[in-house]
Amino acid sequence: MARRVAALYDVEGNLQALDAVLAEVEREGADVVVCGGDLVVGPSPDQVFDRLTEVRDVRYLRGNADRMVLHGTDEHGTDWRATRERLGEARLAAVASWPLTVELEIEGIGRTLFCHAIPSADQPIFTRSTPDEDLAELLGEVDARLVVVGHTHVQFDRRLPSGLRVVNAGSVGIPFERPPGAYWALLGPEVELRRTDYDV
């Protein structure tokens, strides 16, 4: 069982934001870091990847942007060759092994399911205002007390009528909210939505 878990989503290759958050994660004594996808895109994908290898216990899951880098193109025709060359074969092989979901038992919270968008896919979008019944249908059957997501780069914390709690951890690297900073979540024994200041 994990005591405290730091959920870091959508780092988007932003090394400065990641370093600021990891310093706070260390101060808070988190024993596990979950990287929730969309890690190896942006300005410093290789450095971000390497920086996380220095962290003691990291669990990775794959986001839609990570998948696009692996495939080399996306639905918009973006060419990811430069990013792939920068990452190199060994890092790309590691990214290819990342699953769609990670599950942890967290002290004070219970069984927690981490995914980038929804458990079965990395692309669907929902927000804090998506109707409960639509969100329940998107998520499908979930055997957990808490689902932690990212993808939309905006934090929220909501409960479905079933009792399932759904938290968006926000984005470390490119948040779509104010004030500026790096947004993430600290889990255990409570759910804390965090923002870390850094020189943007």
C-alpha positions as CSV (number, residue, x, y, z in Angstrom):
1,M,0.0,0.0,0.0
2,A,1.3,3.5,-0.9
3,R,1.2,6.1,1.8
4,R,1.4,9.3,-0.4
5,V,1.2,9.4,-4.2
6,A,2.1,12.3,-6.4
7,A,0.1,12.4,-9.6
8,L,2.0,14.3,-12.3
9,Y,0.1,14.6,-15.6
10,D,0.8,16.3,-18.9
11,V,4.4,17.4,-18.2
12,E,4.7,18.0,-21.9
13,G,8.5,18.1,-21.9
14,N,8.6,21.1,-19.5
15,L,11.7,20.3,-17.5
16,Q,11.6,23.5,-15.3
17,A,8.1,22.8,-14.2
18,L,8.9,19.2,-13.5
19,D,11.9,20.1,-11.4
20,A,9.9,22.5,-9.3
21,V,7.2,19.9,-8.7
22,L,9.7,17.1,-7.9
23,A,11.3,19.3,-5.3
24,E,7.9,19.8,-3.6
25,V,7.1,16.1,-4.0
26,E,10.3,15.3,-2.1
27,R,9.5,17.8,0.7
28,E,6.0,16.3,1.1
29,G,7.5,12.8,1.4
30,A,5.6,11.1,-1.4
31,D,6.7,7.5,-1.8
32,V,5.3,6.9,-5.3
33,V,5.1,9.2,-8.3
34,V,2.6,8.4,-11.1
35,C,3.3,10.0,-14.4
36,G,-0.1,10.2,-16.1
37,G,0.9,10.5,-19.8
38,D,1.9,13.1,-22.3
39,L,5.4,13.2,-20.9
40,V,7.7,12.9,-23.9
41,V,6.5,15.8,-26.1
42,G,7.4,19.5,-25.9
43,P,10.8,21.3,-25.6
44,S,12.8,18.8,-23.5
45,P,11.3,15.3,-23.8
46,D,14.6,13.4,-23.4
47,Q,15.7,15.5,-20.3
48,V,12.2,15.1,-18.7
49,F,12.4,11.3,-19.3
50,D,15.9,11.1,-17.8
51,R,15.1,13.3,-14.8
52,L,12.3,10.9,-13.8
53,T,14.7,7.9,-13.9
54,E,16.4,9.6,-10.9
55,V,13.2,9.3,-8.9
56,R,12.9,6.2,-6.6
57,D,9.5,4.8,-7.4
58,V,7.8,6.0,-10.6
59,R,4.8,4.4,-12.4
60,Y,4.2,5.4,-15.9
61,L,1.1,5.3,-18.1
62,R,0.8,6.3,-21.8
63,G,-1.1,9.4,-23.0
64,N,-2.3,10.3,-26.5
65,A,0.7,12.4,-27.2
66,D,3.1,9.7,-26.2
67,R,1.3,7.3,-28.5
68,M,1.6,9.8,-31.4
69,V,5.3,10.1,-30.8
70,L,5.6,6.3,-30.9
71,H,3.6,6.1,-34.2
72,G,5.6,9.0,-35.7
73,T,2.5,11.0,-36.9
74,D,-0.9,11.9,-35.5
75,E,-4.3,12.5,-36.9
76,H,-3.4,16.1,-37.9
77,G,-0.3,14.9,-39.9
78,T,2.2,16.3,-37.4
79,D,5.6,14.8,-38.0
80,W,7.2,13.6,-34.7
81,R,10.6,12.5,-36.3
82,A,12.6,15.2,-34.5
83,T,11.1,14.2,-31.1
84,R,11.7,10.5,-31.9
85,E,15.4,11.2,-32.8
86,R,15.9,13.2,-29.6
87,L,14.5,10.4,-27.5
88,G,16.4,7.5,-29.2
89,E,15.5,3.9,-29.4
90,A,16.0,2.9,-25.7
91,R,13.6,5.6,-24.4
92,L,11.1,4.9,-27.2
93,A,11.1,1.2,-26.2
94,A,10.4,2.2,-22.6
95,V,7.5,4.5,-23.7
96,A,6.1,1.6,-25.8
97,S,5.8,-0.5,-22.7
98,W,3.8,2.0,-20.7
99,P,0.2,0.8,-20.0
100,L,-3.1,2.7,-20.4
101,T,-3.8,2.4,-16.6
102,V,-2.0,2.0,-13.3
103,E,-3.8,0.8,-10.1
104,L,-2.6,1.5,-6.6
105,E,-4.0,1.0,-3.1
106,I,-3.5,4.4,-1.3
107,E,-3.6,4.8,2.5
108,G,-6.8,6.7,3.5
109,I,-8.3,6.6,0.0
110,G,-8.3,2.9,-1.1
111,R,-8.2,1.4,-4.6
112,T,-7.2,4.1,-7.1
113,L,-7.2,3.8,-10.8
114,F,-4.9,6.2,-12.8
115,C,-5.5,6.7,-16.6
116,H,-4.8,9.5,-19.0
117,A,-8.3,10.1,-20.3
118,I,-10.5,7.1,-19.6
119,P,-9.5,3.5,-18.7
120,S,-10.0,2.1,-22.2
121,A,-8.6,4.9,-24.3
122,D,-6.2,7.9,-24.2
123,Q,-8.3,10.4,-26.3
124,P,-11.9,11.0,-25.0
125,I,-12.4,14.4,-23.4
126,F,-14.6,15.2,-20.4
127,T,-14.7,18.2,-18.1
128,R,-16.0,19.2,-14.7
129,S,-19.3,20.1,-16.4
130,T,-19.8,16.8,-18.3
131,P,-23.2,15.3,-17.2
132,D,-22.8,12.6,-14.6
133,E,-24.5,10.0,-16.8
134,D,-22.3,10.8,-19.8
135,L,-19.2,10.5,-17.6
136,A,-20.3,7.2,-16.1
137,E,-20.8,5.8,-19.6
138,L,-17.3,7.0,-20.7
139,L,-15.6,5.5,-17.7
140,G,-17.4,2.2,-17.9
141,E,-17.2,-0.3,-15.0
142,V,-14.5,0.8,-12.6
143,D,-13.5,-1.3,-9.6
144,A,-12.0,1.6,-7.6
145,R,-13.0,4.3,-5.2
146,L,-11.1,7.0,-7.1
147,V,-10.2,7.6,-10.7
148,V,-7.4,10.1,-11.4
149,V,-7.2,11.5,-15.0
150,G,-5.5,14.3,-16.9
151,H,-5.6,15.1,-20.6
152,T,-7.7,18.3,-20.5
153,H,-5.1,20.2,-18.4
154,V,-7.7,21.6,-15.9
155,Q,-8.0,20.4,-12.3
156,F,-11.3,19.3,-10.9
157,D,-12.6,17.0,-8.1
158,R,-16.1,15.5,-8.5
159,R,-18.3,12.6,-7.3
160,L,-20.7,10.6,-9.4
161,P,-24.0,9.4,-8.0
162,S,-22.5,5.9,-7.8
163,G,-20.0,7.3,-5.2
164,L,-17.1,7.1,-7.6
165,R,-14.7,10.0,-7.1
166,V,-13.1,11.4,-10.3
167,V,-10.1,13.8,-10.0
168,N,-8.3,15.6,-12.8
169,A,-4.8,16.3,-11.5
170,G,-4.2,19.2,-14.0
171,S,-1.1,19.7,-16.0
172,V,2.4,20.2,-14.8
173,G,3.8,21.5,-18.1
174,I,0.9,23.4,-19.9
175,P,-2.0,24.1,-17.6
176,F,-5.1,25.7,-19.1
177,E,-5.9,27.6,-16.0
178,R,-4.7,30.5,-13.9
179,P,-2.6,31.6,-12.1
180,P,0.6,30.4,-13.8
181,G,2.4,27.4,-12.3
182,A,2.6,23.6,-12.4
183,Y,-0.6,21.8,-11.4
184,W,-0.7,18.3,-9.9
185,A,-2.3,16.2,-7.2
186,L,-1.1,14.7,-3.9
187,L,-3.0,11.7,-2.8
188,G,-3.1,10.1,0.6
189,P,-4.6,10.2,3.1
190,E,-6.7,13.0,1.5
191,V,-6.9,14.3,-2.1
192,E,-5.0,17.6,-2.5
193,L,-5.0,19.6,-5.7
194,R,-1.7,21.4,-5.8
195,R,-0.1,24.2,-7.8
196,T,3.7,24.8,-7.6
197,D,5.2,28.1,-8.5
198,Y,8.2,28.3,-10.8
199,D,9.8,30.9,-13.1
200,V,7.5,30.6,-16.1
